[in-house]
Amino acid sequence: MRGKVNHQEIKQAYARHGRVLLVVNEHDSELIFEADRNVLFRHEIGVGIKAFDEQLATRFHVCLKDAAMLRQRLGVSYIGEDRLARRVDRCQREISEGLIREMDLCLRFWLSEHAGLVFDEVGVIGSGAWCDWLASEVGELLNIECGVVEHVGCEMRLAS
């Protein structure tokens, strides 16, 4: 199925790099929220997993130039073909509490599918209170420290 996580590839990438990024953005809308709820999948920005459904995704954006900057800053590399070929319109409305709960369910689904994986570093790409909340939630679910990678214009920087 399109977008399905390749468990072995992720394990190998994690073994090489020792870090994983959880990326929430507004690309690959055709892969969003499959019927079997496999909404977490391999992502090519660094070594990472991308989690989104359509409404959550549109709050965040990562372009090709950003991806190169982020990979250089974090010292990670692509683990597959580049999928960042298109953009969708940004959604201006606020994410409702219901959608945040949906994201939590997605994270829990992903964790149950990857119980054998242990991650010591996770970053959430974005900015603002919602990303702070997500980083906290991910950190709690994974029982690790989870930081925010801020998206400022076309520059990525690790939040302090």
DSSP file (Angstrom, degrees, kcal/mol; ACC not computed):
  #  RESIDUE AA STRUCTURE BP1 BP2  ACC     N-H-->O    O-->H-N    N-H-->O    O-->H-N    TCO  KAPPA ALPHA  PHI   PSI    X-CA   Y-CA   Z-CA
    1    1 A M    >         0   0    0      0, 0.0     3,-1.9     0, 0.0     0, 0.0   0.000 360.0 360.0 360.0 143.2    0.0    0.0    0.0
    2    2 A R  T 3   +     0   0    0      1,-0.3     0, 0.0     0, 0.0     0, 0.0  -0.305 360.0  11.6 -58.2 134.5    1.2    3.5   -0.7
    3    3 A G  T 3  S+     0   0    0      1,-0.2    -1,-0.3    38,-0.0    39,-0.2   0.491  86.0 154.2  81.3   2.1    3.0    5.1    2.2
    4    4 A K    <   -     0   0    0     -3,-1.9    -1,-0.2    37,-0.2     2,-0.2  -0.393  50.5-105.4 -69.4 141.6    3.2    2.0    4.3
    5    5 A V        -     0   0    0     35,-0.5     2,-1.0    36,-0.1     3,-0.1  -0.432  20.2-143.2 -66.1 133.2    6.0    1.9    6.8
    6    6 A N     >  -     0   0    0      1,-0.2     4,-2.2    -2,-0.2     5,-0.2  -0.848  15.9-167.2 -94.8  97.8    9.0   -0.3    5.9
    7    7 A H  H  > S+     0   0    0     -2,-1.0     4,-2.5     1,-0.2    -1,-0.2   0.892  82.9  48.7 -56.4 -45.7    9.9   -1.6    9.3
    8    8 A Q  H  > S+     0   0    0      1,-0.2     4,-2.4     2,-0.2    -1,-0.2   0.901 110.4  50.9 -64.7 -40.9   13.2   -3.0    8.3
    9    9 A E  H  > S+     0   0    0      1,-0.2     4,-2.5     2,-0.2    -1,-0.2   0.902 111.6  47.7 -63.4 -40.7   14.3    0.2    6.5
   10   10 A I  H  X S+     0   0    0     -4,-2.2     4,-2.8     2,-0.2     5,-0.2   0.909 110.6  51.3 -68.3 -41.5   13.4    2.3    9.5
   11   11 A K  H  X S+     0   0    0     -4,-2.5     4,-2.2    -5,-0.2    -2,-0.2   0.920 112.7  46.5 -59.7 -42.9   15.3    0.0   11.9
   12   12 A Q  H  X S+     0   0    0     -4,-2.4     4,-1.8     2,-0.2    -2,-0.2   0.914 113.2  48.6 -66.2 -42.5   18.4    0.1    9.7
   13   13 A A  H  X S+     0   0    0     -4,-2.5     4,-2.6     1,-0.2     5,-0.4   0.903 111.6  49.6 -64.7 -40.9   18.1    3.9    9.4
   14   14 A Y  H  X S+     0   0    0     -4,-2.8     4,-2.9     1,-0.2    -1,-0.2   0.898 108.4  53.4 -64.5 -39.6   17.7    4.3   13.1
   15   15 A A  H  < S+     0   0    0     -4,-2.2    -1,-0.2    -5,-0.2    -2,-0.2   0.866 114.0  43.3 -62.4 -35.5   20.7    2.0   13.7
   16   16 A R  H  < S+     0   0    0     -4,-1.8    -2,-0.2    -5,-0.1    -1,-0.2   0.906 130.4  21.0 -74.7 -42.6   22.8    4.2   11.5
   17   17 A H  H  < S-     0   0    0     -4,-2.6    -3,-0.2     2,-0.2    -2,-0.2   0.692  82.7-142.3-108.7 -22.6   21.7    7.6   12.7
   18   18 A G  S  < S+     0   0    0     -4,-2.9     2,-0.3    -5,-0.4   102,-0.2   0.720  70.1  83.0  69.0  20.3   20.2    7.1   16.2
   19   19 A R        -     0   0    0     -6,-0.2     2,-0.4   101,-0.1    -1,-0.2  -0.994  54.2-162.1-152.7 155.5   17.4    9.6   15.7
   20   20 A V  E     -a  122   0A   0    101,-2.2   103,-0.7    -2,-0.3     2,-0.4  -0.999  10.1-147.9-139.0 139.7   14.0    9.9   14.2
   21   21 A L  E     -ab 123  48A   0     26,-1.9    28,-2.7    -2,-0.4     2,-0.7  -0.907   5.5-150.0-107.2 135.9   11.9   12.9   13.2
   22   22 A L  E     -ab 124  49A   0    101,-2.4   103,-1.0    -2,-0.4     2,-0.5  -0.935  25.4-163.9 -98.3 114.4    8.1   13.0   13.4
   23   23 A V  E     - b   0  50A   0     26,-2.2    28,-1.3    -2,-0.7     2,-0.6  -0.885  15.2-172.9-111.1 124.1    7.2   15.3   10.6
   24   24 A V        +     0   0    0     -2,-0.5     2,-0.2   101,-0.4    28,-0.1  -0.964  30.9 134.2-112.6 116.8    3.8   17.0   10.3
   25   25 A N        -     0   0    0     -2,-0.6    36,-0.3     2,-0.1    34,-0.2  -0.785  61.3-100.1-148.8-167.4    3.4   18.9    7.1
   26   26 A E  S    S+     0   0    0     34,-0.3    62,-0.6    -2,-0.2     3,-0.2  -0.014  76.5 105.7-116.3  30.1    1.1   19.5    4.1
   27   27 A H        +     0   0    0      1,-0.2    -2,-0.1    60,-0.1    60,-0.1  -0.577  63.6  30.8-105.0 169.4    2.5   17.3    1.4
   28   28 A D    >   +     0   0    0     58,-0.3     3,-2.4    55,-0.3     4,-0.2   0.886  59.5 172.7  57.1  47.4    1.4   14.0   -0.2
   29   29 A S  G >  S+     0   0    0      1,-0.3     3,-1.3    -3,-0.2    -1,-0.1   0.768  71.8  66.4 -61.3 -23.7   -2.3   14.6    0.3
   30   30 A E  G 3  S+     0   0    0      1,-0.2    -1,-0.3     0, 0.0    -2,-0.1   0.658 100.3  51.4 -70.9 -12.4   -3.1   11.5   -1.8
   31   31 A L  G <  S+     0   0    0     -3,-2.4     3,-0.4    -4,-0.1    -1,-0.2   0.371  84.4 125.6-100.3   3.9   -1.5    9.4    1.0
   32   32 A I  S <  S-     0   0    0     -3,-1.3    21,-0.2    -4,-0.2     7,-0.1  -0.423  76.0 -16.1 -77.2 135.2   -3.5   10.9    3.8
   33   33 A F  S    S-     0   0    0     19,-0.9    -1,-0.2    -2,-0.2     6,-0.1   0.884  74.7-151.5  47.9  67.9   -5.5    8.8    6.2
   34   34 A E    >   -     0   0    0     -3,-0.4     3,-2.3     4,-0.2    -1,-0.1  -0.206  27.6-104.2 -64.3 159.7   -5.8    5.5    4.5
   35   35 A A  T 3  S+     0   0    0      1,-0.3    -1,-0.1     2,-0.1    -2,-0.0   0.801 121.4  54.1 -59.4 -30.9   -8.9    3.3    5.2
   36   36 A D  T 3  S-     0   0    0      2,-0.1    -1,-0.3     1,-0.0     3,-0.1   0.310 115.3-114.8 -89.0  11.3   -6.9    1.0    7.4
   37   37 A R    <   +     0   0    0     -3,-2.3     2,-2.1     1,-0.2     3,-0.2   0.671  66.9 146.3  67.2  19.7   -5.7    3.9    9.5
   38   38 A N        +     0   0    0      1,-0.2    -4,-0.2    -6,-0.1    -1,-0.2  -0.525  13.7 145.1 -82.8  73.5   -2.1    3.4    8.5
   39   39 A V        +     0   0    0     -2,-2.1    13,-1.2    -6,-0.1     2,-0.5   0.445  45.3  78.3 -95.7  -1.3   -1.5    7.1    8.7
   40   40 A L  E     +C   51   0A   0     -3,-0.2   -35,-0.5    11,-0.2     2,-0.3  -0.929  62.5 152.2-108.3 127.8    2.1    7.0    9.9
   41   41 A F  E     -C   50   0A   0      9,-2.0     9,-3.3    -2,-0.5   -37,-0.2  -0.963  48.1 -66.4-152.6 167.7    4.7    6.1    7.3
   42   42 A R  E     -C   49   0A   0     -2,-0.3     2,-0.4     7,-0.2     7,-0.2  -0.236  48.1-165.0 -54.9 137.9    8.3    6.5    6.2
   43   43 A H  E   > -C   48   0A   0      5,-2.1     5,-1.0   -22,-0.1    36,-0.1  -0.973  20.8-140.0-131.5 147.3    9.2   10.0    5.3
   44   44 A E  T   5S+     0   0    0     -2,-0.4     2,-1.1    37,-0.1    36,-0.2   0.428  72.3 101.9 -92.3   1.4   12.2   11.2    3.4
   45   45 A I  T   5S-     0   0    0     33,-0.1   -24,-0.2   -24,-0.1    -2,-0.1  -0.755 107.8 -48.6 -82.9 106.1   13.1   14.3    5.4
   46   46 A G  T   5S-     0   0    0     -2,-1.1     2,-0.7    30,-0.1    33,-0.3  -0.378 109.4 -35.3  66.1-148.0   16.0   13.0    7.4
   47   47 A V  T   5S+     0   0    0     31,-0.1   -26,-1.9    -2,-0.1     2,-0.3  -0.928 101.1 127.0-105.9 106.6   15.3    9.7    9.0
   48   48 A G  E   < -bC  21  43A   0     -5,-1.0    -5,-2.1    -2,-0.7     2,-0.4  -0.925  58.3-123.1-157.4 174.1   11.7   10.0    9.9
   49   49 A I  E     -bC  22  42A   0    -28,-2.7   -26,-2.2    -2,-0.3     2,-0.5  -0.982  26.7-145.8-123.0 135.6    8.1    9.0   10.1
   50   50 A K  E     -bC  23  41A   0     -9,-3.3    -9,-2.0    -2,-0.4     2,-0.5  -0.911  15.2-172.3-106.6 130.8    5.4   11.4    8.8
   51   51 A A  E     + C   0  40A   0    -28,-1.3     2,-0.3    -2,-0.5   -11,-0.2  -0.977  24.1 123.3-122.2 121.5    2.1   11.4   10.6
   52   52 A F        -     0   0    0    -13,-1.2   -19,-0.9    -2,-0.5     2,-0.3  -0.963  38.8-155.0-166.0 156.8   -0.9   13.3    9.3
   53   53 A D     >  -     0   0    0     -2,-0.3     4,-2.8   -21,-0.2     5,-0.2  -0.801  52.8 -91.7-117.7 174.5   -4.5   13.4    8.2
   54   54 A E  H  > S+     0   0    0     -2,-0.3     4,-1.2     1,-0.2   -25,-0.0   0.864 122.3  41.9 -57.7 -43.8   -5.7   16.1    5.9
   55   55 A Q  H  4 S+     0   0    0      1,-0.2     4,-0.3     2,-0.2    -1,-0.2   0.881 117.1  46.2 -76.5 -37.0   -6.8   18.7    8.4
   56   56 A L  H >4 S+     0   0    0      1,-0.2     3,-1.2     2,-0.1     4,-0.2   0.900 109.7  56.7 -66.2 -39.2   -3.8   18.3   10.8
   57   57 A A  H >< S+     0   0    0     -4,-2.8     3,-1.9     1,-0.3    -1,-0.2   0.830  91.2  68.1 -66.1 -33.9   -1.4   18.4    7.9
   58   58 A T  T 3< S+     0   0    0     -4,-1.2    33,-0.8     1,-0.3    -1,-0.3   0.589  86.1  69.4 -71.8  -7.6   -2.3   21.7    6.5
   59   59 A R  T <  S+     0   0    0     -3,-1.2     2,-0.3    -4,-0.3    -1,-0.3   0.691 101.0  51.6 -76.1 -16.8   -1.0   23.7    9.4
   60   60 A F    <   -     0   0    0     -3,-1.9     2,-0.4    -4,-0.2   -34,-0.3  -0.884  62.4-170.4-128.7 151.8    2.6   22.8    8.6
   61   61 A H        -     0   0    0     -2,-0.3     2,-0.4   -36,-0.3   -36,-0.1  -0.996   7.9-179.4-145.4 133.9    4.7   23.1    5.5
   62   62 A V        -     0   0    0     -2,-0.4     2,-0.2   -39,-0.0   -36,-0.1  -0.987  14.9-163.0-132.0 124.2    8.2   21.8    4.6
   63   63 A C     >  -     0   0    0     -2,-0.4     4,-2.3     1,-0.1     5,-0.2  -0.515  36.3 -99.1-101.4 173.2    9.6   22.6    1.1
   64   64 A L  H  > S+     0   0    0      1,-0.2     4,-1.8     2,-0.2     5,-0.1   0.885 123.2  50.7 -59.6 -41.1   12.5   21.0   -0.7
   65   65 A K  H  > S+     0   0    0      1,-0.2     4,-1.9     2,-0.2    -1,-0.2   0.907 110.1  50.6 -64.3 -40.9   15.0   23.7    0.3
   66   66 A D  H  > S+     0   0    0      1,-0.2     4,-2.8     2,-0.2    -1,-0.2   0.906 106.4  55.7 -60.6 -41.5   13.9   23.4    3.9
   67   67 A A  H  X S+     0   0    0     -4,-2.3     4,-2.6     1,-0.2    -1,-0.2   0.902 106.8  49.1 -60.8 -41.9   14.5   19.6    3.8
   68   68 A A  H  X S+     0   0    0     -4,-1.8     4,-2.1     2,-0.2    -1,-0.2   0.915 112.6  48.0 -64.2 -42.3   18.1   20.1    2.6
   69   69 A M  H  X S+     0   0    0     -4,-1.9     4,-2.5     1,-0.2    -2,-0.2   0.914 112.8  48.6 -62.5 -43.1   18.8   22.6    5.4
   70   70 A L  H  X S+     0   0    0     -4,-2.8     4,-2.5     1,-0.2     5,-0.2   0.917 109.9  50.6 -66.5 -43.2   17.2   20.3    8.0
   71   71 A R  H  X>S+     0   0    0     -4,-2.6     5,-1.7    -5,-0.2     4,-1.2   0.916 112.8  47.1 -60.4 -42.4   19.1   17.2    6.8
   72   72 A Q  H  <5S+     0   0    0     -4,-2.1    -2,-0.2     2,-0.2    -1,-0.2   0.919 113.0  48.6 -65.2 -43.3   22.4   19.1    7.0
   73   73 A R  H  <5S+     0   0    0     -4,-2.5    -2,-0.2     1,-0.2    -1,-0.2   0.893 119.5  37.1 -64.5 -40.8   21.6   20.6   10.4
   74   74 A L  H  <5S-     0   0    0     -4,-2.5    -1,-0.2    -5,-0.2    -2,-0.2   0.537 105.1-124.9 -92.5  -6.9   20.7   17.3   11.9
   75   75 A G  T  <5 +     0   0    0     -4,-1.2     2,-0.2     1,-0.2    -3,-0.2   0.867  66.2 127.4  68.4  35.6   23.2   15.2   10.1
   76   76 A V      < -     0   0    0     -5,-1.7     2,-0.3    -6,-0.2    -1,-0.2  -0.720  42.5-148.4-119.6 172.4   20.7   12.8    8.6
   77   77 A S        -     0   0    0     -2,-0.2   -60,-0.0    -3,-0.1    -5,-0.0  -0.857  30.3 -76.7-137.2 167.7   20.0   11.6    5.1
   78   78 A Y        -     0   0    0     -2,-0.3   -34,-0.1     1,-0.1   -31,-0.1  -0.299  28.4-168.5 -60.9 148.8   17.2   10.5    2.8
   79   79 A I        +     0   0    0    -33,-0.3     2,-0.3   -36,-0.1    -1,-0.1   0.107  68.6   0.1-123.5  19.9   16.0    6.9    3.3
   80   80 A G  S    S-     0   0    0    -36,-0.2    -1,-0.1   -38,-0.0     2,-0.1  -0.976  99.1 -41.6 180.0-175.7   13.9    6.7    0.1
   81   81 A E        -     0   0    0     -2,-0.3     2,-0.3     1,-0.1   -37,-0.1  -0.369  66.9 -99.3 -69.0 147.9   12.7    8.5   -3.0
   82   82 A D        +     0   0    0      1,-0.1    -1,-0.1   -39,-0.1     3,-0.0  -0.514  38.9 176.2 -71.6 128.3   11.7   12.2   -2.6
   83   83 A R        +     0   0    0     -2,-0.3     2,-2.4     1,-0.1     3,-0.5   0.379  50.7 104.7-109.5   0.4    7.9   12.7   -2.3
   84   84 A L        +     0   0    0      1,-0.2   -20,-0.2   -57,-0.1    -1,-0.1  -0.300  40.8 124.1 -82.6  59.7    7.9   16.4   -1.7
   85   85 A A        +     0   0    0     -2,-2.4     2,-0.3     1,-0.1    -1,-0.2   0.624  66.2  29.1 -95.1 -15.7    6.8   17.1   -5.2
   86   86 A R        -     0   0    0     -3,-0.5   -58,-0.3     2,-0.0     2,-0.3  -0.951  60.3-144.3-146.2 162.8    3.6   19.2   -4.5
   87   87 A R        -     0   0    0     -2,-0.3     2,-0.3   -60,-0.1   -60,-0.1  -0.899  10.2-149.6-124.8 153.6    2.0   21.5   -2.1
   88   88 A V        -     0   0    0    -62,-0.6     3,-0.1    -2,-0.3   -62,-0.1  -0.849  38.5 -82.9-117.7 160.8   -1.6   21.9   -1.0
   89   89 A D        -     0   0    0     -2,-0.3     2,-0.2     1,-0.1    -1,-0.1  -0.301  49.8-109.9 -62.4 142.7   -3.3   25.1    0.2
   90   90 A R        -     0   0    0    -31,-0.1     2,-0.5     1,-0.1   -31,-0.2  -0.506  26.0-126.7 -74.6 140.9   -2.7   26.0    3.8
   91   91 A C        -     0   0    0    -33,-0.8    -1,-0.1    -2,-0.2    -3,-0.0  -0.776  18.8-167.2 -89.5 127.9   -5.7   25.7    6.1
   92   92 A Q        +     0   0    0     -2,-0.5    -1,-0.1     2,-0.1     2,-0.0   0.691  56.2  94.5 -90.5 -20.0   -6.4   28.8    8.0
   93   93 A R  S    S-     0   0    0      1,-0.1     2,-0.1     3,-0.0    -2,-0.1  -0.347  82.5-101.1 -75.8 156.8   -8.8   27.5   10.6
   94   94 A E        -     0   0    0      1,-0.1     2,-0.4    -2,-0.0    -1,-0.1  -0.391  35.6-106.7 -72.8 149.3   -7.7   26.4   14.0
   95   95 A I        -     0   0    0     -2,-0.1    -1,-0.1   -39,-0.1     2,-0.1  -0.642  39.6-133.1 -74.9 128.3   -7.3   22.7   14.7
   96   96 A S     >  -     0   0    0     -2,-0.4     4,-1.8     1,-0.1     3,-0.5  -0.342  20.3-107.7 -80.5 164.6  -10.2   21.6   17.0
   97   97 A E  H  > S+     0   0    0      1,-0.2     4,-2.3     2,-0.2     5,-0.2   0.844 119.5  60.7 -58.6 -33.7   -9.8   19.5   20.1
   98   98 A G  H  > S+     0   0    0      1,-0.2     4,-1.7     2,-0.2    -1,-0.2   0.889 103.8  48.0 -62.1 -39.4  -11.3   16.6   18.2
   99   99 A L  H  > S+     0   0    0     -3,-0.5     4,-2.2     2,-0.2    -1,-0.2   0.863 108.7  54.0 -71.0 -34.9   -8.5   16.7   15.6
  100  100 A I  H  X S+     0   0    0     -4,-1.8     4,-2.1     1,-0.2    -2,-0.2   0.915 108.0  50.0 -63.9 -41.2   -5.9   16.8   18.4
  101  101 A R  H  X S+     0   0    0     -4,-2.3     4,-2.1     1,-0.2    -1,-0.2   0.885 108.1  54.3 -62.4 -36.5   -7.5   13.7   19.9
  102  102 A E  H  X S+     0   0    0     -4,-1.7     4,-2.3     2,-0.2    -2,-0.2   0.898 106.0  51.7 -63.5 -39.7   -7.4   12.1   16.5
  103  103 A M  H  X S+     0   0    0     -4,-2.2     4,-2.5     1,-0.2    -1,-0.2   0.915 107.3  53.1 -62.1 -41.5   -3.6   12.8   16.3
  104  104 A D  H  X S+     0   0    0     -4,-2.1     4,-2.4     1,-0.2    -1,-0.2   0.906 108.3  50.1 -59.5 -42.1   -3.2   11.2   19.7
  105  105 A L  H  X S+     0   0    0     -4,-2.1     4,-2.4     1,-0.2    -1,-0.2   0.902 109.1  52.1 -63.0 -40.5   -5.0    8.1   18.4
  106  106 A C  H  X S+     0   0    0     -4,-2.3     4,-2.5     2,-0.2    -2,-0.2   0.921 109.7  48.9 -61.2 -43.8   -2.7    8.1   15.3
  107  107 A L  H  X S+     0   0    0     -4,-2.5     4,-2.6     1,-0.2    -2,-0.2   0.913 111.3  49.0 -62.5 -42.8    0.4    8.2   17.5
  108  108 A R  H  X S+     0   0    0     -4,-2.4     4,-2.2     2,-0.2    -1,-0.2   0.890 110.1  51.7 -65.2 -38.2   -0.9    5.4   19.7
  109  109 A F  H  X S+     0   0    0     -4,-2.4     4,-1.8     2,-0.2    -2,-0.2   0.937 111.0  48.0 -60.7 -46.6   -1.6    3.3   16.6
  110  110 A W  H  X S+     0   0    0     -4,-2.5     4,-1.3     1,-0.2    -2,-0.2   0.914 110.5  51.1 -62.0 -43.5    1.9    3.9   15.3
  111  111 A L  H  < S+     0   0    0     -4,-2.6     3,-0.3     1,-0.2    -1,-0.2   0.891 108.7  51.2 -62.4 -39.2    3.4    3.0   18.7
  112  112 A S  H >< S+     0   0    0     -4,-2.2     3,-0.7     1,-0.2    -1,-0.2   0.851 111.0  49.0 -66.6 -32.6    1.5   -0.2   18.8
  113  113 A E  H 3< S+     0   0    0     -4,-1.8    -1,-0.2     1,-0.2    -2,-0.2   0.720 119.6  37.7 -76.5 -21.0    2.7   -1.1   15.3
  114  114 A H  T ><  +     0   0    0     -4,-1.3     3,-2.2    -3,-0.3    -1,-0.2  -0.169  69.0 136.2-124.2  38.3    6.3   -0.4   16.2
  115  115 A A  T <  S+     0   0    0     -3,-0.7    -1,-0.1     1,-0.3    -2,-0.1   0.763  71.1  60.3 -60.6 -24.1    6.5   -1.7   19.8
  116  116 A G  T 3  S+     0   0    0     -3,-0.2     2,-0.4    -4,-0.1    -1,-0.3   0.558  89.1  87.8 -81.4  -6.4    9.9   -3.3   19.0
  117  117 A L    <   -     0   0    0     -3,-2.2     2,-0.5    -6,-0.2    -3,-0.1  -0.756  58.7-163.3 -96.6 138.8   11.5    0.1   18.1
  118  118 A V        -     0   0    0     -2,-0.4     2,-0.4     2,-0.0    -3,-0.0  -0.984   6.6-167.7-121.4 124.1   13.2    2.3   20.7
  119  119 A F        -     0   0    0     -2,-0.5     3,-0.1    23,-0.2  -100,-0.1  -0.918  16.0-175.2-114.6 135.1   13.9    5.9   19.8
  120  120 A D  S    S+     0   0    0     -2,-0.4     2,-0.3     1,-0.3    25,-0.3   0.454  76.0  36.8-106.1  -2.0   16.1    8.2   21.9
  121  121 A E        +     0   0    0     23,-0.1  -101,-2.2    25,-0.0     2,-0.4  -0.934  59.6 168.3-151.5 127.8   15.4   11.4   19.9
  122  122 A V  E     -ad  20 146A   0     23,-0.7    25,-1.5    -2,-0.3     2,-0.4  -0.998  11.3-165.4-136.4 138.7   12.3   12.7   18.2
  123  123 A G  E     -ad  21 147A   0   -103,-0.7  -101,-2.4    -2,-0.4     2,-0.5  -0.970  10.9-147.6-125.5 144.1   11.6   16.1   16.8
  124  124 A V  E     -ad  22 148A   0     23,-2.1    25,-3.2    -2,-0.4     2,-0.4  -0.942  18.2-140.4-107.4 125.4    8.4   17.7   15.8
  125  125 A I  E     + d   0 149A   0   -103,-1.0  -101,-0.4    -2,-0.5     2,-0.3  -0.727  60.9  55.6 -88.4 130.8    8.6   20.1   12.9
  126  126 A G  E     - d   0 150A   0     23,-2.5    25,-0.6    -2,-0.4     2,-0.3  -0.968  69.2-105.9 149.8-160.8    6.5   23.3   13.1
  127  127 A S        +     0   0    0     -2,-0.3     4,-0.4    23,-0.2     3,-0.2  -0.983  59.0  46.6-157.8 161.9    6.0   26.2   15.5
  128  128 A G  S  > S-     0   0    0     -2,-0.3     4,-2.0     1,-0.2     3,-0.2  -0.247  94.5 -50.8  95.8 177.4    3.5   27.5   18.0
  129  129 A A  H  > S+     0   0    0      1,-0.2     4,-2.5     2,-0.2    -1,-0.2   0.835 129.3  56.5 -62.1 -36.2    1.5   26.2   20.9
  130  130 A W  H  > S+     0   0    0     -3,-0.2     4,-2.6     1,-0.2    -1,-0.2   0.918 108.4  47.1 -65.9 -40.8    0.1   23.2   19.0
  131  131 A C  H  > S+     0   0    0     -4,-0.4     4,-2.8    -3,-0.2    -1,-0.2   0.890 110.6  53.0 -66.0 -37.6    3.6   21.9   18.1
  132  132 A D  H  X S+     0   0    0     -4,-2.0     4,-2.1     2,-0.2    -2,-0.2   0.926 110.6  47.7 -60.1 -43.7    4.7   22.4   21.7
  133  133 A W  H  X S+     0   0    0     -4,-2.5     4,-2.6     1,-0.2    -2,-0.2   0.925 111.8  49.8 -61.6 -44.9    1.7   20.3   22.8
  134  134 A L  H  X S+     0   0    0     -4,-2.6     4,-3.1     1,-0.2     5,-0.2   0.907 109.1  51.2 -63.5 -42.0    2.5   17.6   20.2
  135  135 A A  H  X S+     0   0    0     -4,-2.8     4,-2.6     1,-0.2    -1,-0.2   0.912 111.8  47.9 -60.3 -42.2    6.1   17.4   21.2
  136  136 A S  H  X S+     0   0    0     -4,-2.1     4,-2.2    -5,-0.2    -2,-0.2   0.917 113.2  47.9 -63.3 -43.3    5.0   17.0   24.8
  137  137 A E  H  X S+     0   0    0     -4,-2.6     4,-2.6     2,-0.2    -2,-0.2   0.921 112.9  47.2 -64.6 -45.2    2.5   14.3   23.9
  138  138 A V  H  X S+     0   0    0     -4,-3.1     4,-2.7     1,-0.2     5,-0.3   0.923 111.0  52.3 -63.1 -43.8    5.0   12.4   21.7
  139  139 A G  H  X>S+     0   0    0     -4,-2.6     5,-1.9    -5,-0.2     4,-1.1   0.902 111.5  46.6 -58.4 -41.8    7.6   12.6   24.5
  140  140 A E  H  <5S+     0   0    0     -4,-2.2    -1,-0.2     3,-0.2    -2,-0.2   0.916 113.2  48.4 -66.7 -43.1    5.2   11.2   27.0
  141  141 A L  H  <5S+     0   0    0     -4,-2.6    -2,-0.2     1,-0.2    -1,-0.2   0.880 120.8  36.2 -65.8 -37.8    4.0    8.4   24.6
  142  142 A L  H  <5S-     0   0    0     -4,-2.7    -1,-0.2    -5,-0.2    -2,-0.2   0.557 104.6-128.9 -90.3  -9.1    7.6    7.4   23.8
  143  143 A N  T  <5S+     0   0    0     -4,-1.1     2,-0.3    -5,-0.3    -3,-0.2   0.903  73.3 101.7  59.3  43.9    8.9    8.1   27.3
  144  144 A I  S   <S-     0   0    0     -5,-1.9     2,-0.3    -6,-0.2    -1,-0.3  -0.886  83.8 -81.1-142.1 172.2   11.7   10.3   25.9
  145  145 A E        -     0   0    0     -2,-0.3   -23,-0.7   -25,-0.3     2,-0.4  -0.643  44.5-167.9 -75.2 135.7   12.6   13.9   25.5
  146  146 A C  E     -d  122   0A   0     -2,-0.3   -23,-0.2   -25,-0.1    -7,-0.2  -0.971   3.5-169.0-131.4 117.9   10.9   15.4   22.4
  147  147 A G  E     -d  123   0A   0    -25,-1.5   -23,-2.1    -2,-0.4     2,-0.4  -0.411  20.5-114.6 -99.2 176.3   11.9   18.8   21.0
  148  148 A V  E     -d  124   0A   0    -25,-0.2    11,-2.4    11,-0.2     2,-0.7  -0.939  11.8-151.8-113.0 132.4   10.5   21.1   18.4
  149  149 A V  E     -dE 125 158A   0    -25,-3.2   -23,-2.5    -2,-0.4     9,-0.2  -0.912  27.8-138.2 -99.5 109.1   12.2   21.9   15.1
  150  150 A E  E     -dE 126 157A   0      7,-2.1     7,-2.0    -2,-0.7     2,-0.7  -0.407   6.1-146.6 -76.1 142.7   10.9   25.4   14.3
  151  151 A H  E     + E   0 156A   0    -25,-0.6     2,-0.6     5,-0.2     5,-0.2  -0.927  23.1 173.8-107.3 108.5    9.9   26.3   10.8
  152  152 A V  E >   - E   0 155A   0      3,-2.9     3,-2.2    -2,-0.7     2,-0.3  -0.914  61.7 -58.6-121.0 103.7   10.8   30.0   10.2
  153  153 A G  T 3  S-     0   0    0     -2,-0.6     0, 0.0     1,-0.3     0, 0.0  -0.468 117.7 -24.0  60.8-124.3   10.2   31.1    6.7
  154  154 A C  T 3  S+     0   0    0     -2,-0.3     2,-0.4    -3,-0.1    -1,-0.3   0.054 123.4  92.7-105.0  25.1   12.5   28.9    4.6
  155  155 A E  E <   -E  152   0A   0     -3,-2.2    -3,-2.9   -86,-0.0     2,-0.4  -0.955  59.2-154.5-120.7 136.8   14.8   28.2    7.5
  156  156 A M  E     +E  151   0A   0     -2,-0.4     2,-0.3    -5,-0.2    -5,-0.2  -0.899  19.7 172.1-103.7 136.6   14.7   25.3   10.0
  157  157 A R  E     -E  150   0A   0     -7,-2.0    -7,-2.1    -2,-0.4     2,-0.4  -0.999  37.3-109.9-142.5 147.6   16.2   25.7   13.4
  158  158 A L  E     -E  149   0A   0     -2,-0.3    -9,-0.2    -9,-0.2     2,-0.1  -0.605  40.6-122.2 -73.3 126.8   16.2   23.6   16.5
  159  159 A A              0   0    0    -11,-2.4   -11,-0.2    -2,-0.4    -1,-0.1  -0.412 360.0 360.0 -70.2 144.8   14.0   25.3   19.1
  160  160 A S              0   0    0     -2,-0.1    -1,-0.1   -13,-0.1    -2,-0.0   0.468 360.0 360.0 -81.8 360.0   15.8   26.2   22.4
